[in-house]
């Protein structure tokens, strides 16, 4: 037991150092909410530490868990208050923040699929596993998400 614990903690710590910031940015792009992102990513790593060696592939597990926790938090929050997506643009002129605001206009599945595909580099089958939808639904969400994002960006450019 004493030997297993440091090995597990060291492994998860290493994954946190290499994956943590990128995972946080991806979940933020998906959720559009810093508090949800902080909670989801932190909780995923806490669960990973608790599960220890039961997790064979920590990186995919952390991606899937972080997105699922964020989705649950967003769903819980939407039951109580309407999300104010105007708060997303805290730093006007920052292209990444503008993109987050634009992503917020897409459906939850479209946001998740676009972020996981284009930012995290996951393939359709992997996204399917992380998000919990079929590969066909992933492809449809990517197509509709790209189309929707293009329209949103064109609309934004027309207003500038």
N, CA and C of each residue as an Amber inpcrd file, in Angstrom:
protein
   480
   0.8290000  -1.1900000   0.0000000   0.0000000   0.0000000   0.0000000
   0.8700000   1.2500000   0.0000000   1.8930000   1.2960000   0.8000000
   2.7640000   2.4540000   0.8710000   3.4690000   2.7210000  -0.4490000
   3.8360000   1.6530000  -1.1970000   4.5170000   1.8390000  -2.4730000
   3.5580000   2.2630000  -3.5770000   2.3500000   1.7780000  -3.5300000
   1.3770000   2.0810000  -4.5620000   0.9420000   3.5400000  -4.5050000
   0.7050000   4.0620000  -3.3300000   0.1910000   5.4210000  -3.1740000
   1.1080000   6.4730000  -3.7920000   2.4100000   6.5040000  -3.4800000
   3.2630000   7.5210000  -4.1180000   3.3280000   7.3600000  -5.6380000
   3.3370000   6.1460000  -6.1240000   3.3820000   5.9090000  -7.5600000
   2.1370000   6.4900000  -8.2350000   0.9860000   6.2290000  -7.6660000
  -0.2630000   6.7420000  -8.2050000  -0.2840000   8.2630000  -8.1440000
   0.0660000   8.8230000  -6.9960000   0.0580000  10.2790000  -6.8410000
   1.0570000  10.9240000  -7.7940000   2.2080000  10.3200000  -7.9410000
   3.2330000  10.8570000  -8.8370000   2.7440000  10.8280000 -10.2800000
   2.1020000   9.7420000 -10.6510000   1.5930000   9.5990000 -12.0170000
   0.5050000  10.6440000 -12.2980000  -0.4180000  10.8110000 -11.3820000
  -1.4960000  11.7850000 -11.5540000  -0.9270000  13.2060000 -11.5270000
   0.0460000  13.4470000 -10.6710000   0.6790000  14.7670000 -10.6200000
   1.3720000  15.0950000 -11.9390000   2.0190000  14.1180000 -12.5140000
   2.6840000  14.3120000 -13.7990000   1.6640000  14.6370000 -14.8960000
   0.5590000  13.9250000 -14.8950000  -0.5020000  14.1830000 -15.8700000
  -1.0730000  15.5790000 -15.6380000  -1.2180000  15.9660000 -14.3770000
  -1.7370000  17.2950000 -14.0700000  -0.8140000  18.3780000 -14.6240000
   0.4690000  18.2030000 -14.4380000   1.4280000  19.2090000 -14.9040000
   1.4350000  19.3300000 -16.4340000   1.3000000  18.2220000 -17.1310000
   1.3420000  18.2660000 -18.5940000  -0.0230000  18.5480000 -19.2270000
  -1.0830000  18.0430000 -18.6310000  -2.4160000  18.1340000 -19.2180000
  -3.2840000  19.2250000 -18.6040000  -3.0650000  19.5460000 -17.3450000
  -3.9430000  20.4370000 -16.5950000  -4.3310000  21.7280000 -17.2930000
  -3.3660000  22.5660000 -17.7050000  -3.7430000  23.8370000 -18.3360000
  -4.5210000  23.6610000 -19.6410000  -4.1400000  22.6980000 -20.4420000
  -4.8300000  22.4550000 -21.7210000  -6.2470000  21.9430000 -21.4720000
  -6.3840000  21.0540000 -20.5130000  -7.6960000  20.5250000 -20.1630000
  -8.5910000  21.6510000 -19.6400000  -8.0340000  22.5150000 -18.7970000
  -8.8110000  23.6310000 -18.2520000  -9.3230000  24.5120000 -19.3840000
  -8.4480000  24.8700000 -20.3290000  -8.8610000  25.7360000 -21.4380000
  -9.9530000  25.0750000 -22.2870000  -9.8430000  23.7680000 -22.4980000
 -10.8500000  23.0590000 -23.2940000 -12.2020000  23.0370000 -22.5800000
 -12.1910000  22.7460000 -21.2970000 -13.4510000  22.7170000 -20.5460000
 -14.0450000  24.1250000 -20.4670000 -13.1940000  25.1340000 -20.3580000
 -13.6850000  26.5180000 -20.3430000 -14.3220000  26.8820000 -21.6870000
 -13.6900000  26.4820000 -22.7740000 -14.2580000  26.7420000 -24.0970000
 -15.6120000  26.0540000 -24.2340000 -15.7520000  24.9070000 -23.6250000
 -17.0060000  24.1480000 -23.6600000 -18.0680000  24.7970000 -22.7690000
 -17.6900000  25.1200000 -21.5370000 -18.6840000  25.5810000 -20.5660000
 -18.9160000  27.0860000 -20.6020000 -17.8660000  27.8540000 -20.9430000
 -17.9880000  29.3080000 -20.9350000 -18.0880000  29.8920000 -19.5400000
 -17.7540000  29.1120000 -18.5380000 -17.8990000  29.5610000 -17.1520000
 -16.6720000  29.1340000 -16.3520000 -15.9710000  30.1190000 -15.8020000
 -14.7400000  29.8230000 -15.0600000 -14.9960000  28.9630000 -13.8240000
 -16.0660000  29.2320000 -13.0970000 -16.3520000  28.4780000 -11.8780000
 -16.6620000  27.0160000 -12.2120000 -17.4500000  26.7980000 -13.2340000
 -17.7630000  25.4240000 -13.6600000 -16.4820000  24.7270000 -14.0890000
 -15.6480000  25.4270000 -14.8300000 -14.3910000  24.8550000 -15.3050000
 -13.4780000  24.4930000 -14.1430000 -13.3020000  25.4250000 -13.2170000
 -12.4590000  25.1620000 -12.0460000 -12.9590000  23.9430000 -11.2860000
 -14.2620000  23.9030000 -11.0310000 -14.8360000  22.7960000 -10.2650000
 -14.7180000  21.4680000 -11.0050000 -15.0050000  21.4710000 -12.2970000
 -14.9950000  20.2260000 -13.0680000 -13.5920000  19.6390000 -13.1660000
 -12.6220000  20.4680000 -13.4890000 -11.2520000  19.9720000 -13.6410000
 -10.6930000  19.5350000 -12.2860000 -10.9190000  20.3330000 -11.2630000
 -10.4280000  19.9590000  -9.9240000 -11.0610000  18.6510000  -9.4630000
 -12.3650000  18.5280000  -9.6350000 -13.0540000  17.3130000  -9.2010000
 -12.5640000  16.0850000  -9.9770000 -12.3000000  16.2420000 -11.2600000
 -11.7970000  15.1170000 -12.0590000 -10.4510000  14.6370000 -11.5090000
  -9.5670000  15.5670000 -11.1850000  -8.2660000  15.1690000 -10.6460000
  -8.3920000  14.5700000  -9.2470000  -9.3040000  15.0830000  -8.4390000
  -9.5390000  14.5010000  -7.1060000 -10.0340000  13.0670000  -7.2560000
 -10.9730000  12.8600000  -8.1690000 -11.4760000  11.5020000  -8.3900000
 -10.3730000  10.5820000  -8.9050000  -9.5030000  11.1160000  -9.7640000
  -8.3940000  10.3100000 -10.2790000  -7.4660000   9.8900000  -9.1410000
  -7.1900000  10.7980000  -8.2360000  -6.3440000  10.4620000  -7.0910000
  -7.0030000   9.4020000  -6.2180000  -8.3100000   9.5180000  -6.0090000
  -9.0420000   8.5370000  -5.1980000  -9.0290000   7.1560000  -5.8460000
  -9.1960000   7.1220000  -7.1570000  -9.2710000   5.8420000  -7.8660000
  -7.9010000   5.2050000  -8.0490000  -6.8840000   6.0280000  -8.0960000
  -5.5120000   5.5320000  -8.1670000  -5.2450000   4.6130000  -9.3370000
  -4.7010000   3.4620000  -9.0420000  -4.2880000   2.5100000 -10.0730000
  -5.4560000   1.8570000 -10.8080000  -6.6700000   2.0970000 -10.3510000
  -7.8360000   1.5560000 -11.0570000  -8.0060000   2.2240000 -12.4200000
  -7.3780000   3.3790000 -12.6060000  -7.4480000   4.0860000 -13.8880000
  -6.2390000   3.6710000 -14.7050000  -6.4830000   2.9720000 -15.7870000
  -5.3780000   2.4770000 -16.6140000  -4.7860000   3.5640000 -17.5000000
  -5.6270000   4.4070000 -18.0690000  -5.1910000   5.4840000 -18.9650000
  -5.7110000   6.8040000 -18.4100000  -4.9120000   7.4720000 -17.5920000
  -5.4090000   8.6710000 -16.9140000  -5.8310000   9.8140000 -17.8420000
  -5.0940000  10.0560000 -18.9260000  -5.4270000  11.2060000 -19.7680000
  -6.8270000  11.0950000 -20.3750000  -7.1490000  10.0230000 -21.0850000
  -8.5110000   9.9320000 -21.6390000  -9.5810000   9.9430000 -20.5420000
  -9.2670000   9.2960000 -19.4240000 -10.2140000   9.2560000 -18.3110000
 -10.4710000  10.6700000 -17.8030000  -9.4260000  11.4720000 -17.6630000
  -9.5710000  12.8460000 -17.1640000 -10.3360000  13.7310000 -18.1540000
 -10.0880000  13.5670000 -19.4550000 -10.8540000  14.3300000 -20.4470000
 -12.3370000  14.0040000 -20.3090000 -12.6450000  12.7220000 -20.3210000
 -14.0430000  12.2900000 -20.2590000 -14.6950000  12.7590000 -18.9610000
 -14.0220000  12.5630000 -17.8520000 -14.5850000  12.9050000 -16.5500000
 -14.7800000  14.4060000 -16.4050000 -13.8080000  15.1900000 -16.8260000
 -13.9260000  16.6570000 -16.7240000 -15.1180000  17.1690000 -17.5250000
 -15.2720000  16.6730000 -18.7440000 -16.3910000  17.1280000 -19.5770000
 -17.7260000  16.6710000 -19.0030000 -17.7750000  15.4780000 -18.4800000
 -19.0350000  14.9900000 -17.9090000 -19.3980000  15.7530000 -16.6390000
 -18.4120000  16.0540000 -15.8050000 -18.6830000  16.8360000 -14.5980000
 -19.1580000  18.2370000 -14.9870000 -18.4760000  18.8540000 -15.9500000
 -18.8840000  20.1920000 -16.3990000 -20.3080000  20.1620000 -16.9440000
 -20.6350000  19.1500000 -17.7280000 -21.9890000  19.0390000 -18.2790000
 -23.0140000  18.9270000 -17.1530000 -22.6940000  18.1370000 -16.1520000
 -23.6000000  17.9890000 -15.0110000 -23.7650000  19.2930000 -14.2420000
 -22.6590000  20.0100000 -14.0350000 -22.7330000  21.2950000 -13.3340000
 -23.5520000  22.3000000 -14.1280000 -23.3620000  22.3350000 -15.4410000
 -24.1430000  23.2530000 -16.2730000 -25.6260000  22.9060000 -16.2410000
 -25.9120000  21.6210000 -16.2560000 -27.3010000  21.1880000 -16.2170000
 -27.9320000  21.5570000 -14.8760000 -27.2150000  21.3150000 -13.7850000
 -27.7240000  21.6740000 -12.4660000 -27.9480000  23.1730000 -12.3640000
 -26.9930000  23.9390000 -12.8430000 -27.0730000  25.3920000 -12.7660000
 -28.2330000  25.9160000 -13.6080000 -28.4590000  25.3270000 -14.7800000
 -29.5290000  25.8300000 -15.6560000 -30.9080000  25.5820000 -15.0530000
 -30.9890000  24.6560000 -14.1330000 -32.2700000  24.4220000 -13.4580000
 -32.6160000  25.5760000 -12.5180000 -31.5940000  26.2550000 -12.0260000
 -31.8160000  27.3000000 -11.0270000 -31.7390000  28.7060000 -11.5930000
 -30.7870000  28.9490000 -12.4990000 -30.6500000  30.2960000 -13.0650000
 -30.2880000  30.1770000 -14.5330000 -30.6870000  31.1630000 -15.2960000
 -30.2990000  31.2170000 -16.7000000 -28.8500000  31.6900000 -16.7630000
 -28.0090000  30.9880000 -17.5050000 -26.6130000  31.3820000 -17.6140000
 -26.5020000  32.7150000 -18.3390000 -25.6520000  33.5890000 -17.8310000
 -25.4180000  34.8900000 -18.4330000 -24.1560000  34.7980000 -19.2680000
 -24.3110000  34.4920000 -20.5540000 -23.1520000  34.3160000 -21.4270000
 -22.4640000  35.6290000 -21.7520000 -23.0880000  36.7540000 -21.4460000
 -22.4290000  38.0320000 -21.6950000 -21.2120000  38.1920000 -20.7920000
 -21.1810000  37.4930000 -19.6560000 -20.0370000  37.5570000 -18.7430000
 -18.8010000  36.8960000 -19.3350000 -18.9770000  36.0770000 -20.3460000
 -17.8500000  35.3470000 -20.9170000 -16.8150000  36.3050000 -21.4900000
 -17.2560000  37.4040000 -22.0750000 -16.3380000  38.3530000 -22.7010000
 -15.7420000  39.2950000 -21.6610000 -14.9680000  38.7520000 -20.7340000
 -14.3600000  39.5440000 -19.6790000 -13.1750000  40.3450000 -20.1880000
 -12.5480000  39.9160000 -21.2650000 -11.3980000  40.6090000 -21.8380000
 -11.6710000  40.8980000 -23.3120000 -12.4130000  41.9480000 -23.6260000
 -12.7170000  42.2500000 -25.0300000 -11.4410000  42.3580000 -25.8570000
 -11.5030000  41.8700000 -27.0660000 -10.3430000  41.9090000 -27.9410000
  -9.4960000  40.6610000 -27.8670000  -9.6860000  39.8390000 -26.8470000
  -8.9450000  38.5880000 -26.7280000  -9.6830000  37.5550000 -27.5780000
  -9.1080000  37.1450000 -28.6980000  -9.7630000  36.2420000 -29.6420000
 -10.2810000  34.9720000 -29.0080000  -9.5250000  34.4310000 -28.0290000
  -9.9620000  33.2020000 -27.3840000 -11.2370000  33.4260000 -26.5900000
 -11.3270000  34.5590000 -25.9140000 -12.5220000  34.8380000 -25.1350000
 -13.7080000  35.0740000 -26.0590000 -13.4950000  35.7760000 -27.1790000
 -14.5620000  35.9800000 -28.1480000 -15.0450000  34.6330000 -28.6890000
 -14.1240000  33.7300000 -28.9570000 -14.5030000  32.4090000 -29.4430000
 -15.3270000  31.6600000 -28.4040000 -14.9610000  31.7860000 -27.1450000
 -15.7280000  31.1340000 -26.0840000 -17.1590000  31.6660000 -26.0730000
 -17.3240000  32.9640000 -26.2310000 -18.6640000  33.5500000 -26.2620000
 -19.4420000  33.0330000 -27.4730000 -18.7560000  32.8920000 -28.5920000
 -19.4180000  32.3910000 -29.7960000 -19.7690000  30.9070000 -29.6490000
 -18.8810000  30.1400000 -29.0430000 -19.1740000  28.7310000 -28.8050000
 -20.3840000  28.5550000 -27.8900000 -20.5760000  29.4980000 -26.9840000
 -21.6850000  29.4110000 -26.0370000 -23.0410000  29.4200000 -26.7300000
 -23.0840000  29.8910000 -27.9710000 -24.3440000  29.9350000 -28.7180000
 -24.6880000  28.5890000 -29.3550000 -23.7490000  27.6670000 -29.3810000
 -23.9880000  26.3440000 -29.9640000 -24.6000000  25.4220000 -28.9180000
 -25.0520000  24.2550000 -29.3700000 -25.5810000  23.2740000 -28.4180000
 -24.4330000  22.6820000 -27.6130000 -24.7610000  22.0610000 -26.5170000
 -23.7620000  21.4480000 -25.6400000 -22.9250000  20.4050000 -26.3830000
 -23.5760000  19.5190000 -27.1360000 -22.8430000  18.4900000 -27.8810000
 -21.9520000  19.1000000 -28.9550000 -22.4500000  20.1180000 -29.6410000
 -21.6410000  20.7710000 -30.6800000 -20.3910000  21.3960000 -30.0730000
 -20.5580000  22.1020000 -28.9490000 -19.3990000  22.7090000 -28.2720000
 -18.3870000  21.6550000 -27.8670000 -18.8690000  20.6110000 -27.2190000
 -17.9670000  19.5600000 -26.7380000 -17.2160000  18.9190000 -27.9030000
 -17.9200000  18.5830000 -28.9600000 -17.2840000  17.9210000 -30.0950000
 -16.2660000  18.8220000 -30.7860000 -16.6110000  20.0820000 -30.9890000
 -15.6790000  21.0100000 -31.6330000 -14.4190000  21.2040000 -30.7960000
 -14.5770000  21.4150000 -29.5050000 -13.4190000  21.6410000 -28.6340000
 -12.5520000  20.3870000 -28.5650000 -13.1860000  19.2400000 -28.3740000
 -12.4070000  17.9990000 -28.2760000 -11.7070000  17.6580000 -29.5890000
 -12.3360000  17.9600000 -30.7110000 -11.7330000  17.6370000 -32.0080000
 -10.6350000  18.6280000 -32.3950000 -10.9790000  19.9130000 -32.3890000
 -10.0410000  20.9100000 -32.9050000  -9.0180000  21.3900000 -31.8840000
  -9.3760000  21.4210000 -30.6240000  -8.4270000  21.8980000 -29.6210000
  -7.6410000  20.7450000 -29.0060000  -8.3480000  19.6800000 -28.6340000
  -7.6780000  18.5630000 -27.9630000  -7.1450000  17.5220000 -28.9390000
  -7.6150000  17.5480000 -30.1910000  -7.0860000  16.6430000 -31.1980000
  -7.6340000  15.2280000 -31.1580000  -8.7850000  15.0360000 -30.5540000
  -9.3590000  13.6970000 -30.4770000 -10.0860000  13.3280000 -31.7630000
 -10.0640000  12.0430000 -32.0810000 -10.7710000  11.5020000 -33.2340000
 -12.2310000  11.2450000 -32.8550000 -13.0480000  11.0030000 -33.8620000
 -14.4820000  10.7990000 -33.6690000 -14.7910000   9.7110000 -32.6420000
 -14.1420000   8.5700000 -32.7360000 -14.4240000   7.4670000 -31.8050000
 -14.0920000   7.8520000 -30.3720000 -12.9900000   8.5740000 -30.1860000
 -12.6030000   8.9990000 -28.8450000 -13.5870000  10.0330000 -28.2990000
 -14.0190000  10.9520000 -29.1400000 -15.0030000  11.9600000 -28.7220000
 -16.3010000  11.2690000 -28.3330000 -16.6810000  10.2790000 -29.1090000
 -17.8890000   9.5080000 -28.8290000 -17.8350000   8.9240000 -27.4210000
 -16.7020000   8.3880000 -27.0580000 -16.5180000   7.7840000 -25.7330000
 -16.5420000   8.8430000 -24.6370000 -15.8960000   9.9750000 -24.8800000
 -15.8160000  11.0360000 -23.8710000 -17.1790000  11.6750000 -23.6310000
 -17.8770000  12.0120000 -24.7060000 -19.1370000  12.7440000 -24.5980000
 -20.3120000  11.8080000 -24.3150000 -20.1830000  10.5520000 -24.7110000
 -21.2470000   9.5890000 -24.4690000 -22.3340000   9.6060000 -25.5260000
 -21.9330000   9.9150000 -26.7710000 -22.8750000   9.8700000 -27.8930000
 -22.2520000   9.0010000 -28.9840000 -23.0460000   8.5950000 -29.9550000
 -22.5520000   7.7080000 -31.0090000 -21.5700000   8.4430000 -31.9260000
 -20.6930000   7.6980000 -32.6130000 -19.7860000   8.3340000 -33.5840000
 -20.5400000   9.1200000 -34.6630000 -21.6880000   8.6120000 -35.0860000
 -22.4850000   9.3280000 -36.0830000 -22.9730000  10.6640000 -35.5150000
 -23.3790000  10.6570000 -34.2550000 -23.8300000  11.8970000 -33.6130000
 -22.6690000  12.8750000 -33.4600000 -21.4660000  12.3600000 -33.2230000
 -20.2790000  13.2190000 -33.1400000 -20.0500000  13.9010000 -34.4870000
 -20.0870000  13.1180000 -35.5640000 -19.8770000  13.6890000 -36.8960000
 -20.9480000  14.7350000 -37.2200000 -22.1800000  14.4520000 -36.8490000
 -23.2660000  15.3990000 -37.0960000 -23.0530000  16.6670000 -36.2530000
 -22.6560000  16.5020000 -35.0060000 -22.4070000  17.6710000 -34.1460000
 -21.2520000  18.5050000 -34.6680000 -20.2220000  17.8480000 -35.1940000
 -19.0980000  18.5900000 -35.7730000 -19.5450000  19.3880000 -36.9940000
 -20.3240000  18.7500000 -37.8580000 -20.8060000  19.4290000 -39.0720000
 -21.7120000  20.6000000 -38.7110000 -22.6860000  20.3450000 -37.8680000
 -23.6180000  21.4090000 -37.4910000 -22.9210000  22.4860000 -36.6620000
 -21.9940000  22.0800000 -35.8210000 -21.2520000  23.0390000 -35.0040000
 -20.3950000  23.9620000 -35.8570000 -19.7000000  23.3850000 -36.8380000
 -18.8820000  24.2190000 -37.7520000 -19.7650000  25.2010000 -38.5170000
 -20.8750000  24.6940000 -39.0170000 -21.8010000  25.5360000 -39.7750000
 -22.3590000  26.6560000 -38.8840000 -22.7780000  26.2930000 -37.6840000
 -23.3200000  27.2850000 -36.7560000 -22.2830000  28.3120000 -36.3380000
 -21.0680000  27.8450000 -36.0500000 -19.9990000  28.7500000 -35.6370000
 -19.6380000  29.7120000 -36.7690000 -19.6300000  29.1960000 -37.9930000
 -19.3430000  30.0530000 -39.1470000 -20.3790000  31.1730000 -39.2440000
 -21.6660000  30.8410000 -39.0800000 -22.7290000  31.8520000 -39.1450000
 -22.5830000  32.8700000 -38.0110000 -22.2760000  32.3850000 -36.8230000
 -22.1110000  33.2660000 -35.6650000 -20.9410000  34.2210000 -35.8970000
 -19.8360000  33.6920000 -36.4150000 -18.6500000  34.5220000 -36.6480000
 -18.9140000  35.5420000 -37.7630000 -19.6250000  35.1360000 -38.7980000
 -19.9680000  36.0680000 -39.8720000 -20.8670000  37.1830000 -39.3390000
 -21.8060000  36.8250000 -38.4890000 -22.6950000  37.8170000 -37.8850000
 -21.8980000  38.7960000 -37.0190000 -20.9350000  38.2600000 -36.2500000
 -20.0960000  39.1020000 -35.3940000 -19.2500000  40.0540000 -36.2160000
 -18.6900000  39.5610000 -37.3190000 -17.8590000  40.3990000 -38.1930000
 -18.6830000  41.5000000 -38.8500000 -19.9340000  41.2070000 -39.1590000
 -20.7970000  42.1930000 -39.7850000 -21.1150000  43.3310000 -38.8300000
 -21.1120000  43.0360000 -37.5110000 -21.4020000  44.0600000 -36.5080000
 -20.1840000  44.8940000 -36.1440000 -18.9770000  44.4360000 -36.5270000
 -17.7410000  45.1710000 -36.1750000 -17.4840000  46.3390000 -37.0790000
